[in-house]
Amino acid sequence: MALTGTDVIGQAKTGTGKTLGFGIPLLERVTVPADVEAGRAAPEALTDAPQALVVVPTRELCIQVANDLLTAGKVRNVRVVSIYGGRAYEPQVEALKKGVDVVVGTPGRLLDLAGQGKLVLKHVKCLVLDEADEMLDLGFLPDVEKIIDMLPAKRQTMLFSATMPGAVIGLARRYMSHPTHIRATAPDDEGATVANIRQFVYRAHSLDKPEMVARILQAEGRGLAMIFCRTKRTAADIAEQLQRRGFAAGAVHGDLGQGAREQALRAFRNGKVDVLVCTDVAARGIDVEGVTHVINYQSPEDEKTYLHRIGRTGRAGASGTAITFVDWDDVPRWQLINKALGLDFHEPVETYSTSPHLFSDLGIPEGTKGVLPRSERTRAGLDAEELEDLGETGGRGGRGRGRGGRGAAHGADRERPARRPRRRRRLRGGVPVDSAPDAKDAGTAAAGPAAAEEGTTAPRTPRRRRRTRGGVPTQPATAPESAEPVESAEPVESAEPVESAEPVESAEAAVTTAEGPAAGTAEPAAKPRRRRVRRTAGTARSTAAAKTPEPAEATATAAPDTAGAAADATATEPEPKPRRRTRKTAAAAEAAEEAGARPRRRTRKAAAGTESGGAGIPAQADGEPQAGEPRRRTRKAAATRTATVTKSAEA
């Protein structure tokens, strides 16, 4: 009937030859140069545009149908091209430019190329929807309608599938002209499934399923096996577990790149892998010779999925075994499937990996464990099959780029360049400082071009803070620099508490500072960073005395004595570690020193009062701490105290 050009809806069980059922009439309607030579067609009937179009739901089925049509049309030299996603556009576009007679493709890529003008569909004489119930499902229906709108109105349309619900048939009649519905069955096969497939249904626990699968795969007479899962994650996990148990297993699911999917299917066909774990993308139309066992690791969604899954075995008259695991939660769903198909497994038998009936039903040898013995690990494995570089486009998440994903097959030679670190501009005194990573130091750039050329690093100028009191700037009591500051490698301690963190300076330096800068001493252009070491109390007094606004004679008189005391104290007693003290306790400290007590805090106001009119304090012996003297003082307080001691000495 199809050879006469009539629209046909063909329905037959899985494995009964539907591909050649529509393939042979389709190849006969195509005009090739051999027909012109034989006088069966006019020369103007020849064209390089496609004359027949086959639309399939999955990429794997697309490859399989294209290969079958190439085999069937080899004698007539029919040009067949497969068009599907997940691989580069360029080879497919080149094949279309060279000329093609039959195009087999998936809806997405067909629409892409047709929209770009690379695929011309106005010469199509015959349209075939393989697995028509899937193609006319809500997910594919919009794309299929767009493709049909591009085709000529006068054409032959054929629909083929193993399952053909009434709603799908009613929908299909919109696109067909007086179709004939043909349902082909064997006279002795009244059931929905093929009679030569043995079916077993077990109620199994999810934690025991991997062990059950490993033991079933060691059954006597087992050839190739397919394991179906509902989710991509479960399929990947089961394939990995079986590989750890010693089985040569591969996986086919949507998260893998197209190269990895084709690699696993080729290895399965070639016998390098004998276990294929897959989702329902491989449940429709896949024809592999030698599949003896099909295991439904998770219960199928409906009766159509069940029929297509178990139909991967028992094909073309061969026998096979189908095992279905049903979880406790899936029992109601399975009972609906069982009722729709008229099976005898309304209540699945509760089964575990150690159940005796599991071994007897499936022919598993006694004592079989869940790990394949090393002597039986004879398969080459998935890695023995070459991974093809398909120039894949697009891709899913990072999980699919492990083996054969976009990163492995397509983008391995186009790695993303390393990200350059962000450069931040540093400012010093409002002037940008170069912070390039190859600079030795930020100070090199600040020192100017000369320093940068010589490779030297300019000393960093310490930051000076302006102190204010009552809104009026106050000059901090910093010790002046001498030509040769005295520094000590070891910390020097005395009985007098430390009053400042300034460098140690000699008595001559203090006197010289009071009288003015030394003759012939040139001030450095930039202040070098000075080491901070501990000093004696006497030296602190001399330094502070040099800064007090007293007459030069009094300061000069007191400085040598204080310097001598500093020298004696430095030579005799070590200096204890200072404690922190604030300015606010200055007045309280002075009063406490008179009374012989040691105050804890000193305020700035008190310090100011002490500066304006401090009481005279009797001088102590050189190098000895005064009674009630605090452990740590600020620079201003130290200067005030030294000035007071000097006045008392003069009196």
C-alpha positions in Angstrom: 0.0 0.0 0.0 2.8 2.4 0.7 4.4 1.7 -2.7 1.2 3.0 -4.3 1.6 6.4 -2.6 -1.2 6.1 -0.1 -0.9 7.7 3.3 -0.3 5.0 5.9 -0.4 4.7 9.7 1.6 1.6 10.4 1.6 -0.1 13.8 3.5 -3.2 14.7 5.3 -4.7 17.7 8.9 -3.9 18.5 11.5 -5.7 16.5 9.3 -6.7 13.6 10.9 -4.6 10.8 9.0 -1.2 10.7 12.2 0.6 9.5 12.3 -1.2 6.2 8.4 -1.1 6.2 8.6 2.6 5.3 12.2 2.6 4.1 11.7 0.5 0.9 8.7 2.5 -0.4 10.5 5.7 0.4 13.7 4.7 -1.5 11.5 3.6 -4.5 9.9 7.0 -4.8 13.3 8.8 -5.0 14.5 9.6 -8.5 18.2 8.8 -9.0 20.5 8.9 -12.1 20.0 5.2 -12.6 16.3 5.8 -13.2 17.0 8.3 -15.9 19.5 6.0 -17.6 16.9 3.2 -17.5 14.2 5.5 -18.9 12.0 5.3 -15.8 12.2 9.0 -15.1 12.8 12.3 -17.0 16.1 14.1 -16.7 14.3 17.2 -15.2 13.2 15.1 -12.3 16.7 14.9 -11.0 17.6 17.4 -8.2 20.2 17.9 -5.5 17.5 18.9 -3.0 16.0 16.3 -0.6 13.2 14.2 -2.1 12.3 12.4 1.1 12.3 13.4 4.8 12.3 11.1 7.9 11.8 12.8 11.3 12.9 10.8 14.4 12.8 11.8 18.1 16.4 10.9 19.2 19.9 11.2 17.9 20.7 7.6 18.3 17.7 6.5 16.3 18.6 9.1 13.6 22.0 7.5 13.1 20.5 4.0 13.1 17.8 4.8 10.5 20.2 6.6 8.3 22.5 3.5 8.3 19.7 1.2 7.5 18.5 3.3 4.6 22.1 3.5 3.3 22.3 -0.2 3.4 19.0 -0.7 1.6 19.7 2.0 -1.1 23.3 1.0 -1.8 22.5 -0.7 -5.1 20.6 2.3 -6.4 23.2 4.7 -5.0 20.8 6.7 -3.0 22.4 9.6 -1.1 21.3 9.6 2.6 22.4 12.3 5.2 21.7 12.3 8.9 21.0 15.7 10.4 20.9 15.9 14.2 22.1 18.2 17.0 25.1 17.9 19.3 27.7 18.2 16.6 29.1 20.8 14.2 27.0 22.4 11.5 29.7 22.6 8.9 29.9 18.9 7.8 26.1 18.7 7.6 25.9 21.9 5.5 28.7 20.6 3.2 26.8 17.3 2.7 23.6 19.2 1.8 25.5 21.4 -0.7 26.9 18.3 -2.5 23.4 17.0 -3.0 21.2 14.6 -1.1 18.2 12.4 -1.8 17.0 11.4 1.7 17.4 13.4 4.9 17.0 11.7 8.3 17.0 14.2 11.2 15.7 15.4 14.5 13.3 18.3 14.7 15.6 20.9 16.3 18.5 20.7 13.8 16.1 20.4 10.8 14.4 23.6 11.8 17.8 25.4 12.3 19.1 24.5 8.9 15.8 25.2 7.2 15.6 28.6 8.8 19.1 29.4 7.6 18.2 28.4 4.0 20.7 25.5 4.0 17.9 22.9 3.9 15.4 23.2 1.1 12.2 21.2 1.6 10.1 22.2 -1.3 11.0 19.1 -3.4 10.0 16.6 -0.7 7.7 13.9 -2.1 7.4 11.7 1.0 7.4 12.5 4.8 7.8 9.8 7.4 7.4 10.3 11.2 9.1 7.4 12.9 8.0 6.7 16.5 5.0 8.9 15.6 3.3 8.8 19.0 6.5 10.4 20.4 6.8 12.9 17.6 3.2 14.1 18.0 3.6 14.4 21.8 3.2 17.9 23.2 6.9 18.4 23.4 7.6 17.8 19.7 4.3 18.9 18.2 5.1 22.6 17.6 8.4 21.7 15.8 6.7 19.0 13.7 4.0 21.4 12.7 6.5 24.0 11.6 8.3 21.4 9.5 5.1 20.2 7.9 4.2 23.7 6.9 7.5 24.0 4.9 6.6 20.8 2.9 4.6 20.8 -0.4 0.9 20.2 0.1 0.9 17.3 -2.3 3.0 14.6 -0.7 2.9 11.1 0.9 2.8 11.0 4.7 3.5 7.8 6.7 3.5 7.3 10.5 5.0 4.3 12.1 5.2 3.2 15.8 4.8 0.3 18.1 2.3 2.2 20.2 -0.4 4.3 18.6 -3.0 5.8 21.1 -6.3 6.9 19.7 -5.6 10.6 20.5 -2.4 10.4 18.5 -4.2 8.9 15.5 -6.9 11.6 15.6 -4.2 14.2 15.7 -2.3 12.6 12.8 -5.3 12.7 10.5 -5.0 16.5 10.4 -1.8 16.2 8.4 -2.8 13.2 6.2 -5.1 12.6 3.3 -7.4 9.6 3.7 -4.8 7.5 5.6 -5.0 3.7 6.0 -4.4 2.4 9.5 -2.5 -0.9 9.3 -1.9 -3.0 12.5 0.4 -5.9 11.9 0.4 -8.9 14.3 1.3 -12.5 14.2 -1.7 -14.9 14.2 -0.6 -16.6 17.4 0.5 -13.5 19.2 -2.5 -11.7 20.8 -0.7 -9.9 23.6 0.7 -6.4 23.6 4.3 -7.7 24.0 6.3 -10.1 21.9 5.6 -13.7 22.9 9.3 -14.8 22.9 10.2 -12.4 25.7 10.2 -13.9 29.2 9.1 -11.3 31.8 9.8 -11.2 35.5 8.6 -8.5 37.9 10.1 -8.3 41.4 9.4 -5.9 44.3 12.9 -4.9 45.3 14.5 -2.5 47.8 16.4 0.4 46.4 19.5 -0.3 48.5 19.6 -3.9 47.3 19.1 -3.3 43.6 22.8 -2.9 42.7 23.6 -6.2 44.2 20.7 -7.9 42.5 21.8 -6.4 39.1 25.4 -7.6 39.6 24.1 -11.2 40.2 21.6 -11.2 37.4 24.4 -10.1 35.0 26.2 -13.3 35.9 23.3 -15.6 34.8 24.0 -18.4 32.4 23.7 -17.6 28.8 23.7 -13.9 29.2 24.8 -11.9 26.2 24.5 -8.1 25.9 22.3 -6.4 28.5 20.6 -3.0 28.7 19.6 -1.4 32.0 17.0 1.4 31.9 16.7 4.1 34.5 14.3 7.0 34.8 16.8 9.7 35.7 20.2 10.7 34.2 21.9 10.7 37.6 20.8 7.2 38.4 22.1 6.0 35.1 25.5 7.5 35.6 25.7 6.2 39.2 24.7 2.6 38.2 27.2 2.5 35.3 30.0 3.7 37.7 29.1 1.1 40.3 29.1 -1.7 37.8 32.5 -0.7 36.5 33.8 -0.9 40.1 32.4 -4.4 40.4 34.3 -5.5 37.3 31.7 -5.3 34.5 32.4 -3.6 31.2 29.7 -1.0 31.3 28.9 2.2 29.5 26.2 4.9 29.9 23.9 6.8 27.5 21.9 9.7 28.8 21.2 13.3 28.1 23.9 14.8 30.3 26.7 13.2 28.2 28.1 14.9 25.1 27.2 13.5 21.7 30.7 12.1 21.3 30.4 10.1 24.5 26.9 8.8 23.6 28.0 7.6 20.3 31.2 6.1 21.7 29.2 4.0 24.3 26.7 2.8 21.7 29.5 1.8 19.2 31.3 0.0 22.0 28.0 -1.8 22.8 27.4 -2.8 19.2 31.0 -4.0 18.8 31.0 -6.1 21.9 33.7 -4.1 23.8 31.0 -3.2 26.4 28.4 -5.8 27.3 26.3 -3.7 29.7 24.6 -0.4 28.6 23.0 1.7 31.3 20.7 4.3 29.7 17.6 6.4 30.1 14.6 6.4 27.8 16.6 8.1 25.1 17.7 4.6 24.1 14.3 3.0 24.6 12.9 3.7 21.2 14.0 2.1 18.0 17.5 1.1 19.0 18.3 -2.2 17.4 21.4 -4.1 18.6 21.9 -7.7 17.8 22.6 -10.1 20.7 20.7 -8.3 23.5 19.5 -11.1 25.7 18.6 -9.2 28.9 16.7 -6.0 29.6 16.5 -4.8 33.2 14.1 -2.0 34.3 16.1 -0.7 37.2 13.3 1.8 37.9 9.7 1.2 37.1 8.6 2.8 33.8 6.2 5.8 33.7 3.5 4.1 31.6 2.7 1.0 29.5 4.1 2.6 26.3 7.5 3.1 27.9 7.5 -0.4 29.3 6.8 -1.9 25.8 9.5 0.1 24.2 12.1 -0.8 26.9 11.6 -4.5 26.8 11.4 -4.4 23.0 15.2 -3.9 22.9 15.4 -7.7 23.3 13.7 -10.5 21.5 14.0 -8.8 18.1 13.7 -10.4 14.7 12.5 -13.7 16.1 15.1 -14.0 18.9 14.3 -14.7 22.5 15.0 -12.5 25.5 14.5 -11.9 29.2 13.0 -8.7 30.7 13.3 -8.1 34.5 11.5 -5.2 36.2 12.2 -3.9 39.7 9.3 -2.2 41.4 9.8 -0.1 44.5 7.2 -0.1 47.3 6.2 3.4 46.3 5.8 2.3 42.6 3.4 -0.6 43.2 0.2 1.4 42.3 1.8 2.7 39.1 2.9 -0.8 38.1 -0.6 -2.2 38.8 -2.0 0.3 36.2 0.7 -0.8 33.7 -0.1 -4.4 34.4 -3.8 -3.9 33.9 -3.4 -1.9 30.6 -1.2 -4.6 29.1 -3.1 -7.6 30.5 -0.1 -9.1 32.4 -0.1 -11.5 35.3 2.0 -9.5 37.7 -0.5 -7.6 39.7 1.3 -8.2 43.0 5.1 -8.4 42.4 7.0 -10.9 44.5 9.2 -9.4 47.3 12.7 -10.3 46.2 16.2 -9.7 47.5 19.7 -10.5 46.2 19.7 -13.7 48.4 16.2 -14.9 47.5 16.3 -18.5 46.2 13.7 -17.9 43.5 15.8 -15.1 42.0 18.6 -17.7 41.3 16.2 -20.3 40.0 14.1 -18.0 37.8 17.1 -16.5 36.0 19.5 -19.3 36.0 22.1 -17.7 38.3 24.7 -20.2 39.6 24.6 -20.9 43.3 27.2 -18.9 45.3 27.3 -16.0 42.9 28.4 -12.7 44.5 28.0 -9.1 43.4 31.5 -8.8 42.0 32.6 -10.3 38.6 35.5 -12.8 39.0 38.7 -11.6 37.4 38.8 -14.6 35.2 35.6 -13.5 33.5 36.7 -9.9 32.8 37.4 -10.4 29.2 35.8 -7.4 27.6 38.0 -4.5 26.3 35.9 -1.9 28.0 34.6 1.6 27.0 38.0 3.1 26.8 39.0 0.7 24.0 36.5 2.5 21.7 37.7 5.6 20.0 36.1 8.9 21.1 35.2 10.8 18.0 35.7 14.6 17.8 32.3 15.8 16.4 32.9 19.5 16.9 30.0 19.6 19.3 28.0 22.7 19.7 26.0 23.7 22.8 26.1 21.5 25.9 24.5 21.0 29.2 26.0 21.6 32.7 29.4 20.8 33.9 28.4 17.2 34.6 28.2 16.4 30.9 31.7 17.6 30.0 33.7 14.9 31.8 34.1 12.4 29.0 33.0 13.4 25.5 31.3 16.6 26.7 31.9 19.9 25.1 35.2 20.3 27.0 36.6 16.9 26.0 35.5 16.6 22.3 35.2 20.2 21.2 36.8 22.7 23.5 39.9 20.9 24.7 42.1 22.7 22.2 40.5 26.1 22.9 41.0 26.6 26.6 40.0 29.9 28.1 43.0 32.2 28.6 44.0 32.9 32.1 42.4 35.9 33.7 44.7 38.9 34.2 44.7 40.2 37.8 43.0 43.5 38.3 45.5 46.3 38.9 44.6 48.8 41.6 46.0 52.3 41.5 47.6 53.3 44.7 47.8 57.0 45.7 50.5 58.5 48.0 49.9 62.1 48.7 47.5 62.4 45.9 50.1 61.1 43.4 49.5 57.7 41.7 52.0 55.0 42.6 52.7 52.3 40.1 51.7 48.9 41.5 52.7 46.7 38.6 53.3 43.1 39.8 56.8 43.0 38.3 57.9 46.1 40.3 60.3 45.2 43.1 58.7 47.7 45.5 56.2 50.5 45.4 58.9 52.8 46.6 61.0 52.2 43.4 58.2 53.9 41.3 57.9 56.7 43.9 61.6 57.4 43.8 61.5 58.4 40.1 63.0 57.1 36.9 66.6 57.2 38.1 65.9 54.9 41.0 63.9 52.6 38.8 66.7 52.3 36.3 69.3 51.7 38.9 67.1 49.1 40.6 67.4 50.8 44.0 64.5 51.3 46.4 63.9 54.7 47.9 63.4 54.7 51.7 59.8 55.1 52.6 59.0 58.4 54.3 57.1 57.7 57.6 53.7 59.2 57.9 53.5 62.2 60.2 50.3 63.0 62.0 49.2 66.5 63.0 48.0 66.7 66.5 45.5 69.4 67.6 44.4 70.6 71.0 41.3 72.8 71.1 41.4 73.2 67.3 45.0 74.6 67.5 47.7 72.5 65.9 50.2 71.2 68.4 53.8 70.3 67.4 54.5 66.8 68.5 57.4 66.3 70.8 59.7 64.5 68.4 63.3 64.2 69.0 65.6 66.0 66.5 68.0 64.0 64.5 71.7 64.2 65.0 74.4 63.4 62.5 75.1 60.0 64.0 72.3 58.6 66.0 73.4 56.0 68.6 71.6 52.7 68.2 72.0 49.6 70.3 71.5 46.1 69.0 70.3 44.9 72.4 67.5 46.5 74.4 68.8 48.7 77.2 66.8 48.8 80.4 67.0 50.9 83.5 65.1 51.2 86.7 63.3 54.3 85.3 60.2 53.4 83.2 60.4 54.1 79.5 58.7 57.4 78.6 59.1 57.4 74.8 59.7 55.1 71.9 62.2 57.5 70.2 65.7 56.3 69.2 68.5 56.5 71.7 70.5 59.8 71.4 73.6 60.9 73.2 74.1 63.8 75.5 76.1 65.7 72.9 73.2 65.4 70.5 70.8 66.9 73.1 73.1 69.8 73.8 73.7 70.4 70.1 70.0 70.4 69.4 69.3 73.0 72.2 72.0 75.4 70.9 71.2 74.8 67.2 72.4 72.5 64.4 76.0 71.4 64.5 78.3 73.2 62.2 79.2 71.5 59.0 76.3 69.0 59.4 74.1 68.8 56.3 70.5 67.8 56.8 69.5 64.8 54.7 67.1 65.4 51.9 64.8 62.6 53.0 64.5 61.3 56.5 65.5 57.7 56.7 63.4 55.3 58.5 64.9 55.0 62.0 65.0 52.0 64.2 63.0 52.3 67.4 64.9 50.9 70.4 64.4 51.3 74.1 66.2 54.0 76.0 66.9 55.1 79.5 64.9 57.5 81.6 67.8 59.9 81.9 68.2 60.2 78.1 64.4 60.8 77.9 64.8 63.7 80.3 67.7 65.2 78.4 65.8 64.9 75.1 62.7 66.5 76.5 64.8 69.2 78.2 66.2 70.2 74.9 62.7 70.9 73.6 61.3 72.9 76.5 60.8 76.6 75.8 63.2 77.7 78.6 66.3 80.0 78.2 69.2 78.4 76.5 71.5 78.8 79.5 69.3 76.8 81.9 68.7 74.1 79.4 72.4 73.8 78.5 73.3 73.6 82.2 70.8 70.9 83.0 71.5 68.9 79.9 75.1 67.7 80.8 73.9 66.6 84.3 71.0 64.7 82.8 73.2 63.2 80.1 75.6 62.0 82.8 72.7 60.4 84.7 71.6 58.8 81.5 75.1 57.3 80.9 75.3 56.0 84.5 71.8 54.5 84.3 72.5 52.9 81.0 75.6 51.3 82.4 74.0 50.0 85.6 70.4 48.9 85.4 68.2 47.5 82.6 65.0 49.2 81.6 61.6 47.6 82.3 59.0 47.2 79.6 56.7 50.3 79.5 53.0 50.4 80.1 50.7 52.4 78.0 49.5 55.7 79.4 47.2 58.5 78.0 47.6 62.2 78.2 44.5 62.8 80.2 46.1 61.7 83.5 49.0 64.2 83.5 47.6 66.4 86.4 46.6 63.4 88.4 50.0 61.9 88.0 51.7 65.1 89.2 49.5 65.2 92.3 50.1 61.6 92.9 53.8 62.0 92.7 53.7 64.6 95.4 51.7 62.3 97.6 53.8 59.3 96.8 51.0 57.4 95.1 51.0 55.9 91.5 48.0 57.1 89.4 46.5 54.9 86.7 45.1 57.5 84.3 46.1 60.9 83.2 43.9 63.3 81.2 44.9 66.0 78.7 43.3 68.7 80.8 45.3 67.7 83.8 48.4 67.7 81.6 47.6 71.3 80.4 47.2 72.4 84.0 50.5 71.0 84.9 52.2 72.8 82.1 50.7 76.2 83.2 51.8 76.0 86.8 53.3 72.8 88.2 54.6 72.6 91.7 58.2 72.1 92.4 59.4 68.5 92.9 62.6 67.8 94.7 65.2 66.3 92.5 66.1 62.6 93.0 69.4 61.0 92.8 70.6 60.4 89.3 69.5 57.0 87.9 66.9 56.4 90.6 63.1 56.4 90.1 61.1 59.0 91.9 58.5 57.9 94.4 55.1 57.4 92.8 56.3 57.9 89.2 54.1 56.2 86.6 55.4 53.4 84.5 54.7 55.0 81.1 54.3 58.6 80.1 53.6 60.5 77.0 56.2 62.7 75.4 54.5 66.0 76.4 54.2 64.9 80.0 57.9 63.9 80.0 58.9 67.3 78.7 56.8 69.1 81.3 58.3 67.0 84.1 61.9 67.6 83.0 61.2 71.3 82.8 59.8 71.3 86.4 62.8 69.4 87.7 65.1 71.9 86.0 63.4 74.8 87.7 63.6 73.1 91.1 67.3 72.5 90.6 67.9 76.2 89.8 65.9 77.2 92.9 
